[in-house]
């Protein structure tokens, strides 16, 4: 057993690091696509906001840019 120090409230996702925003966006997008009740309030605009600037941080990895493209495609197809 050990004590875990509490250092106050965590930052909002929008202010978190790029790696965390990328992981959270990918996770939320997959839940949203699957129609999960855990993603009922998720919107494509929110996901794109969380992902803003992330692909530029990882220029050698095409996956963040592909994720952004997929979110934009689903948004245009669904009209949401």
Number of C-alpha atoms within 10 A of each C-alpha: 3 4 5 6 6 6 6 6 6 8 9 7 13 14 11 13 11 20 13 16 21 22 13 16 24 18 12 20 20 13 16 18 11 10 11 11 10 10 16 10 8 14 16 22 13 14 21 17 14 20 25 15 15 20 19 12 11 14 11 9 11 10 13 22 17 12 19 19 13 13 22 17 13 13 14 11 9 9 8 10
